[in-house]
Amino acid sequence: MKDTNQQYDKAIEQCRDIFIKKTRDYGTAWRVLRTISVVDQIFIKALRIRTIQDLHTQKVGDDIPSEFKGILNYAVIGLMQLELGQSMVEELAVEKVEVLYQQKVNFAKNTMLDKNHDYGEAWREMSQQSFADLILMKLMRIKQILSNDGITLISEGIDANYVDIINYSVFALILIEEGKH
């Protein structure tokens, strides 16, 4: 059996490394993003993955794994923004960002472990196309929640959808690393 814990941690470490380096380069410019803007950034990346999958070709250098890493990092930004509150021009210390990032990915990993227990790692049999489609569906759900002023009657909130997006991205990265996509 595959060691999902180690594979998950490796995928997260690759994403975190990119995120922290970009934070050092750009600061926390992402603090100005409202929820819909975060959703749109993820949407653009997921749609690009889908287009590359459908056309079997690409003209821009970033490959599919890079796009899944970007999606994951924007979903973490989304979770951080929900916690930090109103988007604003605000510079956060890199050390604070590292702590927030780790908190969000730890929560996502714990959610994954609970779901893996119940679902028996069914994600290992899924296609990369499904992960892109599921991410797009989660984004459409977030947009609907936003149009309902953040209120849901029975469904999970925006945060749960971001957590699922993080986990779908990790699953895709693991399967790509294994050569299954």
Residue frames as a rotation matrix with the C-alpha (Angstrom) as fourth column:
MET 1
0.574 0.819 0.000 0.00
0.819 -0.574 0.000 0.00
0.000 0.000 -1.000 0.00
LYS 2
-0.017 -0.536 0.844 1.17
0.465 -0.751 -0.468 3.48
0.885 0.385 0.262 -0.81
ASP 3
-0.371 -0.151 -0.916 2.21
0.910 -0.254 -0.327 5.74
-0.183 -0.955 0.232 2.05
THR 4
0.333 0.649 0.684 -0.36
0.760 -0.614 0.213 8.46
0.558 0.449 -0.697 1.57
ASN 5
0.833 -0.033 -0.553 0.92
0.415 -0.624 0.662 10.45
-0.367 -0.781 -0.506 4.57
GLN 6
-0.128 -0.977 -0.171 4.42
0.448 -0.210 0.869 10.78
-0.885 0.034 0.464 3.13
GLN 7
-0.472 0.002 0.882 3.18
0.877 -0.104 0.469 11.46
0.093 0.995 0.048 -0.39
TYR 8
0.636 0.757 0.153 0.74
0.704 -0.650 0.287 14.09
0.316 -0.075 -0.946 0.91
ASP 9
0.643 -0.442 -0.626 3.49
0.326 -0.582 0.745 15.78
-0.693 -0.683 -0.230 2.94
LYS 10
-0.432 -0.844 0.319 5.85
0.649 -0.045 0.759 15.80
-0.626 0.535 0.567 -0.06
ALA 11
-0.132 0.471 0.872 3.23
0.891 -0.330 0.313 17.44
0.435 0.818 -0.376 -2.30
ILE 12
0.864 0.465 -0.192 2.45
0.497 -0.726 0.475 20.02
0.082 -0.506 -0.859 0.37
GLU 13
0.263 -0.849 -0.459 6.14
0.468 -0.304 0.830 20.75
-0.844 -0.433 0.318 0.92
GLN 14
-0.537 -0.421 0.731 6.60
0.837 -0.159 0.523 21.48
-0.104 0.893 0.438 -2.79
CYS 15
0.252 0.743 0.620 3.63
0.713 -0.576 0.399 23.86
0.654 0.342 -0.675 -2.72
ARG 16
0.847 0.035 -0.530 4.68
0.467 -0.525 0.712 25.50
-0.253 -0.851 -0.461 0.54
ASP 17
-0.154 -0.986 -0.071 8.21
0.728 -0.162 0.666 26.07
-0.668 0.051 0.742 -0.80
ILE 18
-0.448 0.087 0.890 6.80
0.781 -0.447 0.436 27.93
0.436 0.890 0.132 -3.82
PHE 19
0.579 0.804 0.135 4.36
0.607 -0.536 0.587 29.88
0.544 -0.258 -0.798 -1.64
ILE 20
0.660 -0.375 -0.651 6.97
0.521 -0.396 0.756 31.04
-0.542 -0.838 -0.066 0.87
LYS 21
-0.465 -0.852 0.242 9.47
0.768 -0.252 0.589 31.99
-0.440 0.460 0.771 -1.85
LYS 22
-0.245 0.455 0.856 6.78
0.691 -0.537 0.483 34.03
0.680 0.710 -0.183 -3.60
THR 23
0.804 0.496 -0.329 5.87
0.572 -0.491 0.657 35.62
0.164 -0.716 -0.678 -0.27
ARG 24
0.138 -0.845 -0.517 9.50
0.622 -0.333 0.709 36.67
-0.771 -0.419 0.479 0.13
ASP 25
-0.677 -0.399 0.619 9.51
0.735 -0.320 0.598 38.04
-0.041 0.859 0.510 -3.45
TYR 26
-0.428 0.638 0.640 6.09
0.353 -0.534 0.768 39.75
0.832 0.554 0.003 -3.49
GLY 27
-0.902 0.205 0.381 5.10
-0.432 -0.411 -0.803 40.10
-0.008 -0.889 0.459 0.15
THR 28
-0.648 0.739 0.185 1.46
0.560 0.627 -0.541 39.41
-0.516 -0.247 -0.820 0.98
ALA 29
-0.893 0.294 -0.342 -0.03
-0.441 -0.728 0.525 41.31
-0.094 0.620 0.779 -1.95
TRP 30
-0.678 0.646 -0.351 -2.71
0.283 0.670 0.687 38.57
0.679 0.366 -0.637 -2.00
ARG 31
-0.709 0.405 -0.578 -4.26
0.593 -0.103 -0.799 40.22
-0.383 -0.909 -0.167 1.09
VAL 32
-0.729 0.451 -0.514 -6.13
-0.522 -0.853 -0.008 42.57
-0.442 0.263 0.858 -1.28
LEU 33
-0.819 0.385 -0.426 -8.00
-0.188 0.522 0.832 39.66
0.543 0.761 -0.355 -2.88
ARG 34
-0.166 0.859 0.485 -11.67
-0.954 -0.016 -0.300 39.24
-0.250 -0.512 0.822 -2.04
THR 35
-0.167 0.134 0.977 -13.15
-0.184 0.969 -0.164 35.75
-0.969 -0.207 -0.137 -2.02
ILE 36
0.826 0.544 0.148 -14.49
0.043 0.202 -0.979 36.04
-0.562 0.815 0.143 -5.55
SER 37
0.566 -0.693 -0.447 -11.04
-0.816 -0.393 -0.423 37.06
0.117 0.604 -0.788 -6.79
VAL 38
-0.422 -0.663 0.618 -9.43
-0.728 0.654 0.204 34.02
-0.540 -0.364 -0.759 -5.16
VAL 39
0.209 0.611 0.764 -12.12
0.085 0.766 -0.637 31.84
-0.974 0.198 0.108 -6.72
ASP 40
0.933 0.166 -0.320 -11.49
-0.272 -0.258 -0.927 33.39
-0.236 0.952 -0.195 -10.14
GLN 41
0.049 -0.984 -0.172 -7.73
-0.997 -0.059 0.051 32.77
-0.060 0.169 -0.984 -9.88
ILE 42
-0.479 -0.150 0.865 -8.37
-0.304 0.953 -0.004 29.10
-0.823 -0.265 -0.502 -9.11
PHE 43
0.558 0.796 0.234 -10.99
0.030 0.263 -0.964 28.97
-0.829 0.545 0.123 -11.88
ILE 44
0.633 -0.387 -0.671 -8.50
-0.771 -0.392 -0.501 30.23
-0.069 0.835 -0.547 -14.46
LYS 45
-0.440 -0.886 0.144 -5.97
-0.879 0.458 0.134 27.58
-0.185 -0.068 -0.980 -13.47
ALA 46
-0.320 0.397 0.860 -8.51
-0.062 0.897 -0.437 24.73
-0.945 -0.193 -0.263 -13.36
LEU 47
0.763 0.628 -0.150 -9.93
-0.150 -0.054 -0.987 25.74
-0.628 0.776 0.053 -16.73
ARG 48
0.257 -0.768 -0.587 -6.42
-0.966 -0.197 -0.165 25.83
0.011 0.610 -0.792 -18.19
ILE 49
-0.632 -0.433 0.643 -5.80
-0.505 0.859 0.083 22.29
-0.588 -0.272 -0.762 -16.91
ARG 50
0.160 0.808 0.567 -9.05
0.120 0.554 -0.824 21.16
-0.980 0.200 -0.008 -18.50
THR 51
0.785 0.091 -0.613 -8.16
-0.536 -0.399 -0.744 22.82
-0.313 0.912 -0.264 -21.82
ILE 52
-0.237 -0.944 -0.228 -4.71
-0.970 0.218 0.107 21.18
-0.051 0.247 -0.968 -21.87
GLN 53
-0.516 0.114 0.849 -6.32
-0.199 0.948 -0.248 17.83
-0.833 -0.297 -0.466 -21.03
ASP 54
0.505 0.837 0.210 -8.84
0.077 0.199 -0.977 18.20
-0.860 0.509 0.036 -23.85
LEU 55
0.839 -0.181 -0.512 -6.43
-0.538 -0.412 -0.736 19.54
-0.078 0.893 -0.443 -26.48
HIS 56
0.789 -0.594 0.159 -3.43
0.533 0.790 0.304 17.39
-0.306 -0.155 0.939 -25.42
THR 57
-0.072 -0.830 0.553 -1.19
0.852 -0.340 -0.399 20.38
0.519 0.442 0.732 -26.09
GLN 58
0.668 0.239 -0.705 -0.19
0.604 -0.727 0.326 23.66
-0.435 -0.644 -0.630 -24.52
LYS 59
0.493 -0.458 0.740 1.50
0.543 -0.502 -0.673 26.86
0.679 0.734 0.002 -25.64
VAL 60
0.500 -0.309 0.809 2.49
-0.662 -0.738 0.127 28.36
0.558 -0.600 -0.574 -22.27
GLY 61
-0.324 -0.892 -0.314 5.31
-0.487 0.442 -0.753 26.88
0.811 -0.091 -0.578 -20.22
ASP 62
-0.492 0.128 0.861 3.56
-0.844 0.172 -0.508 26.09
-0.213 -0.977 0.023 -16.91
ASP 63
-0.754 0.176 -0.633 2.65
-0.169 0.879 0.446 22.41
0.635 0.443 -0.633 -16.92
ILE 64
0.239 0.951 -0.197 -0.35
-0.074 0.221 0.973 20.70
0.968 -0.218 0.123 -15.32
PRO 65
0.120 -0.206 -0.971 1.46
0.916 0.401 0.028 19.89
0.383 -0.893 0.237 -12.04
SER 66
-0.884 -0.467 0.008 2.43
0.438 -0.836 -0.330 23.58
0.160 -0.288 0.944 -11.73
GLU 67
-0.464 0.794 0.393 -1.20
-0.378 -0.579 0.723 24.56
0.801 0.187 0.569 -12.18
PHE 68
0.424 0.594 -0.684 -2.38
0.385 0.565 0.730 22.09
0.820 -0.572 0.011 -9.50
LYS 69
-0.348 -0.625 -0.699 0.26
0.927 -0.120 -0.354 23.57
0.137 -0.771 0.621 -7.16
GLY 70
-0.930 0.035 0.365 -1.04
-0.005 -0.997 0.082 27.05
0.366 0.075 0.927 -7.93
ILE 71
0.022 0.999 -0.038 -4.62
-0.164 0.041 0.986 25.94
0.986 -0.016 0.165 -7.29
LEU 72
0.244 0.004 -0.970 -3.62
0.824 0.526 0.210 24.47
0.511 -0.850 0.125 -3.95
ASN 73
-0.698 -0.615 -0.368 -1.82
0.716 -0.583 -0.385 27.64
0.022 -0.532 0.847 -2.92
TYR 74
-0.724 0.519 0.455 -4.73
-0.293 -0.828 0.478 29.87
0.625 0.213 0.751 -3.91
ALA 75
0.299 0.840 -0.454 -7.08
0.176 0.419 0.891 27.63
0.938 -0.346 -0.023 -1.91
VAL 76
-0.114 -0.429 -0.896 -4.79
0.980 0.098 -0.172 28.10
0.161 -0.898 0.410 1.10
ILE 77
-0.959 -0.171 0.226 -4.93
0.164 -0.985 -0.048 31.86
0.231 -0.009 0.973 0.46
GLY 78
-0.215 0.965 0.153 -8.71
-0.191 -0.195 0.962 31.57
0.958 0.177 0.226 0.42
LEU 79
0.394 0.320 -0.862 -8.71
0.688 0.519 0.507 29.85
0.609 -0.793 -0.016 3.81
MET 80
-0.537 -0.658 -0.528 -6.30
0.843 -0.434 -0.317 32.41
-0.020 -0.615 0.788 5.24
GLN 81
-0.841 0.266 0.471 -8.41
-0.072 -0.919 0.388 35.28
0.536 0.292 0.792 3.92
LEU 82
0.200 0.957 -0.212 -11.53
0.138 0.187 0.973 33.81
0.970 -0.224 -0.094 5.54
GLU 83
0.264 -0.172 -0.949 -9.70
0.939 0.269 0.213 33.67
0.218 -0.948 0.233 8.87
LEU 84
-0.697 -0.678 -0.234 -8.00
0.712 -0.693 -0.112 37.06
-0.086 -0.245 0.966 8.59
GLY 85
0.113 0.838 -0.533 -11.19
0.572 -0.494 -0.655 38.84
-0.812 -0.231 -0.536 7.61
GLN 86
0.877 0.427 -0.221 -11.74
0.106 -0.620 -0.778 41.74
-0.469 0.658 -0.589 5.28
SER 87
0.274 -0.788 0.551 -9.25
0.962 0.214 -0.172 41.93
0.018 0.577 0.817 2.46
MET 88
0.961 -0.035 -0.273 -7.02
0.010 -0.987 0.161 44.95
-0.275 -0.158 -0.948 2.66
VAL 89
0.442 -0.893 0.080 -3.64
-0.094 -0.135 -0.986 46.30
0.892 0.429 -0.144 1.84
GLU 90
0.771 -0.183 0.611 -1.73
-0.618 0.020 0.786 44.71
-0.156 -0.983 -0.098 4.66
GLU 91
0.086 -0.819 -0.567 1.73
-0.561 0.430 -0.707 43.25
0.823 0.378 -0.423 4.83
LEU 92
0.945 0.189 0.265 2.09
-0.326 0.562 0.760 40.16
-0.006 -0.805 0.593 7.00
ALA 93
0.021 -0.974 0.227 5.41
-0.924 0.068 0.377 38.87
-0.383 -0.217 -0.898 8.26
VAL 94
-0.142 -0.164 -0.976 6.70
-0.707 0.707 -0.016 35.79
0.692 0.688 -0.216 6.44
GLU 95
-0.963 -0.270 -0.029 6.83
-0.162 0.658 -0.735 33.97
0.217 -0.703 -0.677 9.77
LYS 96
-0.434 0.882 0.181 3.12
-0.503 -0.071 -0.861 34.61
-0.747 -0.465 0.475 10.36
VAL 97
0.222 0.478 -0.850 2.31
-0.974 0.147 -0.172 33.45
0.043 0.866 0.498 6.83
GLU 98
-0.569 -0.509 -0.645 4.29
-0.484 0.842 -0.238 30.25
0.665 0.177 -0.726 7.40
VAL 99
-0.930 0.268 0.252 2.29
-0.130 0.402 -0.906 29.52
-0.344 -0.876 -0.339 10.57
LEU 100
-0.054 0.971 -0.233 -1.06
-0.707 -0.202 -0.678 30.26
-0.705 0.128 0.697 8.88
TYR 101
-0.014 -0.029 -0.999 -0.12
-0.921 0.390 0.002 28.16
0.390 0.920 -0.032 5.86
GLN 102
-0.859 -0.399 -0.323 0.81
-0.251 0.875 -0.414 25.20
0.447 -0.274 -0.851 8.04
GLN 103
-0.679 0.680 0.276 -2.42
-0.298 0.087 -0.950 25.48
-0.671 -0.728 0.144 10.04
LYS 104
0.171 0.805 -0.568 -4.52
-0.890 -0.121 -0.440 25.40
-0.423 0.581 0.696 6.87
VAL 105
-0.080 -0.233 -0.969 -2.73
-0.750 0.654 -0.095 22.47
0.656 0.720 -0.227 5.27
ASN 106
-0.972 -0.209 0.108 -2.77
-0.223 0.672 -0.706 20.54
0.075 -0.710 -0.700 8.55
PHE 107
-0.304 0.938 0.165 -6.54
-0.515 -0.017 -0.857 20.97
-0.801 -0.346 0.489 8.72
ALA 108
0.305 0.384 -0.871 -6.88
-0.951 0.163 -0.262 19.85
0.041 0.909 0.415 5.09
LYS 109
-0.545 -0.583 -0.602 -4.69
-0.545 0.792 -0.274 16.81
0.637 0.179 -0.750 5.73
ASN 110
-0.894 0.259 0.366 -6.70
-0.222 0.453 -0.863 15.80
-0.390 -0.853 -0.347 8.81
THR 111
0.119 0.960 -0.252 -9.88
-0.752 -0.079 -0.655 16.11
-0.649 0.267 0.713 6.75
MET 112
0.081 -0.181 -0.980 -8.30
-0.886 0.438 -0.154 13.93
0.457 0.880 -0.125 4.05
LEU 113
-0.877 -0.473 -0.083 -7.29
-0.374 0.782 -0.499 11.29
0.300 -0.407 -0.863 6.60
ASP 114
-0.517 0.772 0.369 -10.84
-0.358 0.197 -0.913 11.13
-0.777 -0.605 0.175 7.98
LYS 115
0.409 0.697 -0.589 -12.34
-0.826 0.009 -0.564 10.85
-0.388 0.717 0.579 4.49
ASN 116
-0.282 -0.593 -0.754 -9.71
-0.806 0.573 -0.149 8.30
0.520 0.566 -0.639 3.41
HIS 117
-0.884 0.015 0.466 -10.78
-0.332 0.682 -0.651 6.14
-0.328 -0.731 -0.598 6.33
ASP 118
-0.072 0.980 0.183 -14.39
-0.285 0.156 -0.946 6.20
-0.956 -0.120 0.268 5.18
TYR 119
0.681 0.377 -0.627 -13.81
-0.649 -0.085 -0.756 6.11
-0.338 0.922 0.187 1.41
GLY 120
0.605 -0.461 0.650 -10.86
0.297 0.887 0.353 3.70
-0.739 -0.021 0.674 1.33
GLU 121
-0.341 -0.811 -0.475 -8.63
-0.132 -0.459 0.879 5.94
-0.931 0.362 0.049 -0.80
ALA 122
0.409 0.612 0.677 -11.04
0.628 0.350 -0.695 5.80
-0.662 0.709 -0.241 -3.72
TRP 123
0.741 -0.150 -0.655 -9.25
-0.384 -0.894 -0.229 8.86
-0.551 0.421 -0.720 -5.14
ARG 124
-0.302 -0.938 0.171 -6.40
-0.396 0.286 0.872 6.58
-0.867 0.196 -0.458 -6.24
GLU 125
-0.405 0.244 0.881 -8.71
0.702 0.700 0.129 5.19
-0.586 0.671 -0.454 -8.93
MET 126
0.634 0.686 -0.358 -9.84
0.349 -0.667 -0.659 8.61
-0.690 0.292 -0.662 -10.16
SER 127
0.222 -0.503 0.835 -8.63
0.954 -0.067 -0.293 10.43
0.203 0.862 0.465 -13.26
GLN 128
-0.739 -0.555 -0.381 -6.84
0.590 -0.807 0.032 13.74
-0.326 -0.201 0.924 -13.47
GLN 129
-0.699 0.558 0.448 -9.79
0.133 -0.514 0.848 14.95
0.703 0.652 0.285 -15.53
SER 130
0.275 0.841 -0.465 -12.12
0.672 0.178 0.719 14.25
0.688 -0.510 -0.516 -12.60
PHE 131
-0.139 -0.382 -0.913 -9.97
0.932 -0.362 0.010 16.27
-0.334 -0.850 0.407 -10.21
ALA 132
-0.975 -0.197 0.100 -10.08
0.220 -0.886 0.408 19.28
0.008 0.420 0.908 -12.56
ASP 133
-0.361 0.918 0.163 -13.86
0.153 -0.115 0.982 18.90
0.920 0.380 -0.099 -12.96
LEU 134
0.275 0.459 -0.845 -14.43
0.883 0.228 0.411 18.52
0.381 -0.859 -0.343 -9.22
ILE 135
-0.589 -0.531 -0.610 -12.36
0.704 -0.707 -0.064 21.63
-0.398 -0.467 0.790 -8.52
LEU 136
-0.904 0.305 0.298 -14.45
-0.008 -0.711 0.703 23.55
0.427 0.634 0.645 -11.06
MET 137
0.025 0.957 -0.289 -17.63
0.454 0.246 0.856 22.26
0.891 -0.152 -0.428 -9.39
LYS 138
0.017 -0.091 -0.996 -16.39
0.995 -0.095 0.026 23.37
-0.097 -0.991 0.089 -5.97
LEU 139
-0.912 -0.380 -0.153 -15.69
0.354 -0.919 0.175 26.82
-0.207 0.105 0.973 -7.41
MET 140
-0.555 0.792 0.254 -19.22
0.016 -0.295 0.955 27.03
0.831 0.535 0.151 -8.81
ARG 141
0.234 0.608 -0.758 -20.53
0.808 0.312 0.499 26.10
0.540 -0.730 -0.419 -5.36
ILE 142
-0.435 -0.452 -0.779 -18.49
0.815 -0.566 -0.126 28.86
-0.384 -0.689 0.614 -3.74
LYS 143
-0.965 0.106 0.238 -19.83
0.050 -0.822 0.568 31.36
0.256 0.560 0.788 -6.30
GLN 144
-0.102 0.991 -0.084 -23.38
0.268 0.109 0.957 30.28
0.958 0.075 -0.276 -5.45
ILE 145
0.132 0.078 -0.988 -22.71
0.988 0.076 0.138 30.59
0.086 -0.994 -0.067 -1.72
LEU 146
-0.811 -0.480 -0.334 -21.35
0.499 -0.866 0.033 34.10
-0.305 -0.140 0.942 -2.33
SER 147
-0.752 0.585 0.304 -24.46
-0.071 -0.531 0.845 35.02
0.655 0.613 0.441 -4.31
ASN 148
0.316 0.835 -0.451 -26.48
0.458 0.282 0.843 33.81
0.831 -0.473 -0.294 -1.30
ASP 149
0.435 -0.227 0.871 -24.54
-0.584 -0.807 0.082 36.23
0.685 -0.545 -0.484 0.94
GLY 150
-0.567 -0.821 0.074 -22.56
-0.631 0.375 -0.679 33.34
0.529 -0.431 -0.731 2.42
ILE 151
-0.202 0.601 0.773 -25.63
-0.847 0.289 -0.446 31.59
-0.492 -0.745 0.451 3.76
THR 152
-0.717 0.059 -0.695 -26.26
-0.380 0.803 0.460 27.89
0.585 0.593 -0.553 3.18
LEU 153
0.267 0.911 0.314 -29.34
-0.881 0.098 0.464 25.93
0.392 -0.400 0.829 4.23
ILE 154
0.939 0.124 0.319 -27.84
-0.242 0.900 0.362 22.47
-0.243 -0.417 0.876 4.48
SER 155
0.764 -0.645 0.020 -24.51
0.365 0.407 -0.837 22.53
0.531 0.647 0.546 2.68
GLU 156
0.179 -0.827 -0.532 -20.94
0.923 -0.046 0.382 23.04
-0.341 -0.560 0.755 3.80
GLY 157
0.773 0.106 -0.625 -19.52
0.077 -0.994 -0.072 26.53
-0.629 0.008 -0.777 3.62
ILE 158
0.836 -0.492 -0.242 -16.83
-0.465 -0.401 -0.789 28.18
0.291 0.773 -0.564 1.56
ASP 159
0.072 -0.880 0.469 -14.06
-0.972 0.044 0.232 26.88
-0.225 -0.473 -0.852 3.81
ALA 160
0.192 0.058 0.980 -15.01
-0.157 0.987 -0.028 23.22
-0.969 -0.148 0.199 3.30
ASN 161
0.964 0.169 0.204 -14.94
0.176 0.164 -0.971 23.72
-0.198 0.972 0.128 -0.47
TYR 162
0.528 -0.848 -0.040 -11.43
-0.792 -0.475 -0.383 25.22
0.306 0.234 -0.923 -0.27
VAL 163
-0.037 -0.527 0.849 -10.31
-0.739 0.587 0.332 22.22
-0.673 -0.615 -0.411 1.82
ASP 164
0.577 0.306 0.758 -11.64
0.208 0.842 -0.498 19.84
-0.790 0.445 0.422 -0.83
ILE 165
0.959 -0.267 -0.097 -9.84
-0.194 -0.367 -0.910 21.83
0.207 0.891 -0.404 -3.54
ILE 166
0.157 -0.936 0.315 -6.58
-0.983 -0.117 0.141 21.50
-0.095 -0.331 -0.939 -1.60
ASN 167
-0.049 -0.172 0.984 -7.06
-0.378 0.915 0.141 17.75
-0.925 -0.364 -0.110 -1.26
TYR 168
0.861 0.345 0.373 -8.06
0.215 0.417 -0.883 17.21
-0.461 0.841 0.285 -4.90
SER 169
0.738 -0.649 -0.185 -4.92
-0.603 -0.511 -0.613 19.09
0.303 0.564 -0.768 -5.92
VAL 170
-0.106 -0.780 0.617 -2.73
-0.899 0.340 0.275 16.95
-0.424 -0.526 -0.737 -3.65
PHE 171
0.335 0.288 0.897 -4.33
-0.015 0.954 -0.301 13.77
-0.942 0.088 0.324 -5.00
ALA 172
1.000 0.026 0.002 -3.66
0.003 -0.049 -0.999 14.86
-0.026 0.998 -0.049 -8.59
LEU 173
0.401 -0.916 0.029 -0.04
-0.884 -0.395 -0.250 15.71
0.241 0.074 -0.968 -7.72
ILE 174
-0.059 -0.387 0.920 0.46
-0.627 0.732 0.268 12.33
-0.777 -0.561 -0.286 -6.03
LEU 175
0.580 0.367 0.727 -0.95
0.234 0.781 -0.580 10.42
-0.780 0.506 0.367 -8.99
ILE 176
0.922 -0.346 -0.174 1.09
-0.316 -0.412 -0.855 12.49
0.224 0.843 -0.489 -11.47
GLU 177
0.103 -0.925 0.366 4.22
-0.988 -0.051 0.148 11.73
-0.118 -0.377 -0.919 -9.40
GLU 178
-0.027 -0.039 0.999 3.33
-0.270 0.963 0.030 8.02
-0.963 -0.268 -0.037 -9.56
GLY 179
-0.888 -0.361 -0.284 3.06
-0.333 0.080 0.940 8.28
-0.316 0.929 -0.191 -13.35
LYS 180
-0.506 0.770 0.389 -0.66
0.650 0.637 -0.416 7.51
-0.567 0.042 -0.822 -13.42
HIS 181
0.643 0.713 -0.279 -1.57
0.343 -0.594 -0.728 10.67
-0.685 0.372 -0.627 -15.34
